[in-house]
Amino acid sequence: MIKLLHVEDDADIREIAMMALGLSGEFDVLQCSSGSEAIAKVKAFSPDVLLLDMMMPGMTGRETLDQIRKDPMLASIPAIFMTARAQHSEIEELLMNGAAKVISKPFDPMALADQIKLAIKKPTSID
């Protein structure tokens, strides 16, 4: 099982992602609705991969990742960003700053599990 921490403020997107990842049967998913909630739960959950919404109120996905990576035990967890603002320069910047993948919204629920598994094996890709 791949332990995935999903951080997304939109309840509908969380539900779609949970159903899509649940269908694969390969993921143990913990969902958080904010960066601060994710920071509070990440260490106890000990995920194999992070799936972070880029734009959230209070704390962006990137700010959330920066806070998580301050902990040496969590610093090397692969991070995948989901964003509706998939401008090429922003995607390149995320990849250069350690993102394993950037997935554009709207995403294909049927492809999500495979995209995550590929990102963990082969970092720095754009979809």
C-alpha positions in Angstrom: 0.0 0.0 0.0 1.2 3.5 -0.9 0.5 5.9 2.0 -0.7 9.2 0.4 -1.4 12.5 2.2 -3.9 14.5 0.1 -4.2 18.2 0.9 -7.1 19.9 -0.8 -9.5 22.6 0.4 -12.3 21.7 -2.1 -14.5 18.9 -0.7 -15.7 17.8 -4.1 -12.2 17.4 -5.4 -11.2 15.5 -2.2 -14.2 13.1 -2.8 -13.3 12.5 -6.5 -9.7 11.9 -5.7 -10.6 9.5 -2.8 -12.9 7.5 -5.1 -10.3 7.4 -7.9 -7.5 6.3 -5.6 -9.8 3.9 -3.8 -10.7 2.1 -7.0 -7.0 1.2 -7.6 -6.8 -0.5 -4.2 -3.2 0.5 -3.9 -3.4 3.6 -1.7 -4.0 4.3 1.9 -5.2 7.9 1.8 -5.4 10.5 4.5 -7.1 13.7 3.4 -6.7 17.1 4.9 -8.6 20.3 4.0 -5.8 22.7 4.8 -2.1 23.0 5.0 -2.2 23.5 8.8 -4.2 20.3 9.2 -1.7 18.5 7.0 1.2 19.8 9.1 -0.5 18.6 12.3 -1.1 15.1 10.9 1.8 14.4 8.5 4.3 13.0 11.0 1.9 10.5 12.7 0.7 9.3 9.2 4.2 9.0 7.8 3.2 9.2 4.1 5.1 7.8 1.1 3.9 10.7 -1.1 2.2 14.1 -0.8 -0.6 15.3 -3.1 -0.9 19.0 -2.6 -3.4 21.5 -4.0 -1.4 24.6 -5.0 -4.0 27.3 -4.2 -5.6 27.1 -0.8 -6.7 29.8 1.6 -4.4 30.4 4.5 -1.4 28.4 3.3 -0.6 27.4 -0.3 0.5 23.9 -1.2 4.0 25.2 -1.6 4.1 26.8 1.8 2.7 23.6 3.2 5.5 21.6 1.6 8.1 24.0 2.9 6.8 23.6 6.5 6.7 19.8 6.2 10.2 19.6 4.7 11.6 21.5 7.8 11.4 18.2 9.6 14.4 16.0 8.5 12.3 12.9 8.8 9.8 14.2 6.2 12.2 16.1 4.0 12.5 13.5 1.2 8.8 12.6 0.8 7.9 13.0 -2.9 5.5 15.9 -3.5 3.0 16.1 -6.3 1.1 19.4 -6.9 -2.4 19.8 -8.4 -3.1 23.2 -9.8 -5.7 24.9 -12.0 -3.2 27.6 -12.8 -0.9 25.4 -14.8 1.3 28.0 -16.4 4.5 26.7 -17.8 6.7 29.0 -15.8 5.0 28.0 -12.5 5.2 24.3 -13.3 8.9 24.6 -14.1 9.5 26.5 -10.8 7.7 23.8 -8.8 9.7 21.0 -10.5 12.9 22.9 -10.0 12.0 23.3 -6.3 11.5 19.6 -5.7 8.1 18.6 -7.0 8.0 15.1 -8.4 5.1 16.0 -10.7 2.5 18.7 -11.4 -1.0 17.6 -12.4 -3.3 20.1 -14.0 -6.9 20.6 -12.9 -9.3 19.4 -14.0 -7.6 16.1 -13.6 -8.6 12.7 -15.1 -9.8 10.6 -12.1 -9.2 7.4 -14.0 -5.5 8.3 -14.6 -4.7 9.7 -11.1 -3.4 6.6 -9.5 -1.1 5.8 -12.4 0.1 9.4 -12.5 1.1 9.2 -8.8 2.8 5.8 -9.1 4.8 7.0 -12.1 5.8 10.2 -10.4 7.2 8.3 -7.4 9.3 6.1 -9.7 10.3 8.8 -12.2 10.5 12.3 -10.8 10.2 15.6 -12.5 7.5 15.1 -15.1 4.7 17.4 -16.3 1.1 16.3 -17.1 
